[in-house]
Amino acid sequence: ICAIAHVTAKTMPHKDAECRKGSAPNIHDPATRELSVVVPSYNEENRLPLMMDEALEYLEKRQRRDSSFTYEVIVVNDGSKDQTAKVAKEYCKKYGSDKVRVISLEKNRGKGGAVRTGVFSSRGKKILMADADGATKFADIEKVEEGLKSLQPWPKGMAISCGSRAHLEKDSIAKRSYFRTLLMYGFHFLVWFLCVKEIRDTQCGFKLLTREAALQTFSNLHIERWAFDVELLYIAQRLKIPIAEVAVNWTEIEGREIV
């Protein structure tokens, strides 16, 4: 299946951001930022501002405390039909193209395809995947950073720290129907049995990777939609990349679209 996916994989067409200047950065180039934040966005004109305001406020404060800290936020507009691109470009204008970049895919590729595009265009030594809905408090990046540090020394500079909602499972079960709970346990069992045994929550969209780990895992990634996280972590395990799982704060946000 992976061989067929590799052969039939299509390139991801995109329009260059209006506020991006110069040649496009590439993950094969040396890192020039401490952190890249990749935000896959599909029809997120209403929820994206809350996430971006929170993230940029945190990043700006952190940069003021530590002048050596540099960052970029890459919003990947995944073929949205609403004004997501326009909203994102307002942040590009406000903070400058060096800190906020927007990449617009012509067609919807799915969350995995959008994240992959952003990762391949990143400049950071560390790369954070963050959902556009802001379900995870952005300040929890410090928790996943600690998780990454706990894995040192990183083999070949590779390590991954995953945010996790597993500690909230009991509360979420109480609010779900029996059918949804059964589906959840069924999915978790299949993931554990067939793919990833060490991580309880593979689907949390808050993951921090070293640049080297991102290059190796996303270069081998084929799934472009919601289950891409499972393949990503499976690839990491096969490559013997150390993985940490860290509890983060998470809140259900209305309006989530699964793609």
C-alpha positions in Angstrom: 0.0 0.0 0.0 2.8 2.4 0.9 4.6 1.6 -2.4 1.4 2.4 -4.4 0.9 5.6 -2.4 4.5 6.7 -3.1 4.1 6.0 -6.8 0.8 7.7 -7.1 1.5 10.6 -4.8 0.8 14.0 -6.3 2.6 17.3 -5.7 0.7 19.8 -3.8 0.0 22.9 -5.9 -0.1 26.2 -4.0 -0.1 29.9 -4.6 2.8 31.8 -3.0 1.6 34.1 -0.2 1.1 37.7 -1.2 3.4 38.8 1.6 6.1 36.3 1.1 9.3 37.6 -0.4 12.3 35.9 -2.0 12.7 32.2 -2.8 10.7 29.7 -0.7 12.5 28.2 2.3 13.1 24.5 2.3 13.5 22.0 5.1 16.7 20.7 3.5 18.3 24.1 4.1 20.0 24.9 7.4 17.7 26.2 10.1 17.5 30.0 10.5 14.8 30.2 13.2 14.5 28.6 16.7 10.9 27.7 16.1 8.5 27.2 13.2 4.8 26.8 14.0 2.7 25.1 11.3 -1.0 25.8 11.4 -3.1 23.7 8.9 -6.3 25.7 8.2 -9.5 24.6 6.3 -12.4 27.0 6.5 -11.2 28.5 9.7 -12.0 32.2 9.2 -13.9 32.3 12.5 -11.6 30.3 14.8 -8.2 31.2 13.4 -8.1 34.7 14.9 -8.4 33.4 18.5 -5.6 30.9 18.0 -3.3 33.4 16.2 -3.9 36.1 18.8 -3.0 33.7 21.6 0.0 32.2 19.8 1.5 35.5 18.6 1.0 37.2 22.0 2.9 34.3 23.6 5.7 34.3 21.0 6.2 38.0 21.1 6.4 38.0 24.9 8.9 35.2 24.8 11.0 37.0 22.2 11.0 40.2 24.3 12.3 38.1 27.3 14.9 36.4 25.2 16.2 38.3 22.1 17.9 35.1 20.8 14.5 33.4 20.4 13.3 33.7 16.8 10.1 32.2 15.4 7.8 32.0 12.4 4.2 31.0 12.1 3.2 29.3 8.8 -0.5 29.2 8.1 -1.3 26.7 5.4 -4.7 27.5 3.9 -5.8 24.1 2.7 -8.1 25.1 -0.2 -10.6 26.9 2.0 -13.8 28.1 0.6 -14.2 30.9 3.1 -12.0 33.9 4.0 -9.3 31.9 5.9 -6.5 33.2 3.6 -7.6 36.8 3.9 -7.7 36.5 7.7 -4.3 34.9 7.8 -2.8 37.5 5.6 -3.9 40.3 7.9 -1.5 38.8 10.5 1.2 38.7 7.9 0.7 42.4 7.3 0.6 43.2 11.1 3.6 41.2 12.2 5.6 41.1 9.0 6.4 38.4 6.5 9.4 37.3 8.4 7.2 36.2 11.3 4.0 35.2 9.7 3.8 33.4 6.3 0.7 32.2 4.4 0.7 29.3 2.0 -2.5 28.7 0.0 -3.1 25.3 -1.6 -5.3 25.5 -4.6 -7.2 22.3 -3.7 -8.0 20.8 -0.3 -5.4 18.1 0.5 -6.4 17.2 4.0 -4.7 18.0 7.3 -1.7 15.8 6.7 -1.1 17.3 3.3 -1.3 20.8 4.7 1.0 20.1 7.6 3.5 18.4 5.3 3.5 21.5 3.0 4.2 23.8 6.0 6.9 21.5 7.4 8.7 21.4 4.0 8.7 25.2 3.9 9.8 25.7 7.5 13.0 27.4 8.8 13.0 26.3 12.4 15.3 24.1 14.5 12.1 22.8 16.1 8.8 22.5 14.3 5.5 22.7 16.1 2.2 21.4 14.7 -0.7 23.4 16.1 -4.4 23.2 15.2 -6.1 26.4 14.0 -9.0 26.0 16.5 -6.8 26.7 19.5 -8.1 23.7 21.4 -4.7 23.4 23.1 -3.4 26.3 25.1 -0.4 27.6 23.2 1.6 28.2 26.3 1.7 24.4 26.7 4.5 24.5 24.1 6.7 24.8 27.2 5.5 21.4 28.3 6.2 19.6 25.0 9.6 21.4 24.9 10.4 19.8 28.3 9.3 16.5 26.9 11.7 17.0 24.0 14.6 17.9 26.4 13.9 14.7 28.5 14.8 12.6 25.4 18.3 14.0 25.1 20.8 13.0 23.8 18.8 12.9 20.5 20.0 10.2 18.1 21.1 12.0 14.9 19.4 15.1 16.3 15.9 13.4 16.0 13.2 13.5 18.7 9.4 14.1 18.9 7.3 15.3 21.8 3.5 14.8 21.5 0.9 16.7 23.4 -1.7 14.3 24.9 -5.3 14.4 26.0 -5.2 10.9 27.4 -5.5 12.2 31.0 -8.9 13.7 30.0 -10.3 10.5 28.7 -12.5 9.7 31.7 -14.2 13.1 31.6 -14.8 12.8 27.8 -16.2 9.3 28.1 -18.8 10.6 30.5 -20.0 13.1 27.9 -20.0 10.7 25.0 -22.7 8.2 23.8 -22.0 4.5 24.2 -21.6 4.2 20.5 -19.0 6.9 20.2 -17.1 5.5 23.2 -17.1 2.0 21.5 -15.8 3.6 18.3 -13.1 5.4 20.3 -11.9 2.2 22.0 -12.0 0.3 18.8 -9.8 2.9 17.0 -7.4 3.0 19.9 -7.1 -0.8 19.9 -6.5 -1.0 16.2 -3.8 1.7 16.4 -2.2 -0.1 19.4 -2.4 -3.5 17.8 -1.3 -2.6 14.2 0.8 0.6 14.4 1.8 2.6 17.5 2.1 0.9 20.9 3.9 3.6 23.0 1.6 6.6 22.6 -1.9 6.7 24.1 -3.1 9.7 22.2 -1.9 9.7 18.6 -4.4 12.3 17.3 -3.7 15.4 19.4 -2.7 18.1 16.9 0.0 19.6 19.2 3.3 17.9 18.3 6.9 19.3 18.5 9.6 17.8 16.3 13.3 18.5 15.8 14.1 19.6 12.3 15.9 16.3 11.6 12.9 14.3 12.8 10.5 16.3 10.8 12.6 15.8 7.6 12.8 12.1 8.0 9.2 11.4 9.0 7.4 13.8 6.6 9.6 12.7 3.7 8.2 9.2 4.2 4.6 10.2 4.9 1.8 9.3 2.4 -1.5 9.7 4.3 -2.8 13.2 3.8 -6.0 13.2 5.8 -7.0 12.8 9.5 -5.1 9.5 10.2 -1.8 10.9 9.1 -0.7 11.2 12.8 -0.8 7.5 13.1 1.5 6.9 10.1 3.8 9.7 11.3 4.4 8.1 14.6 4.6 4.6 13.1 7.4 5.9 10.8 9.1 7.5 13.8 9.0 4.2 15.7 10.4 2.3 12.6 13.2 4.9 12.4 13.8 4.5 16.2 13.2 8.2 16.8 12.5 8.7 20.5 9.0 9.9 21.3 7.7 11.6 24.5 4.0 12.0 25.4 3.1 15.0 27.5 -0.2 15.9 29.0 -1.6 19.3 27.8 -4.7 21.4 28.4 -7.4 20.9 25.8 -10.8 22.2 25.2 -13.4 21.1 22.7 -14.0 23.9 20.2 -17.2 24.1 18.2 -17.0 24.0 14.4 -14.2 21.4 13.9 -14.0 19.9 10.4 -12.3 16.6 10.0 -10.3 16.4 6.7 
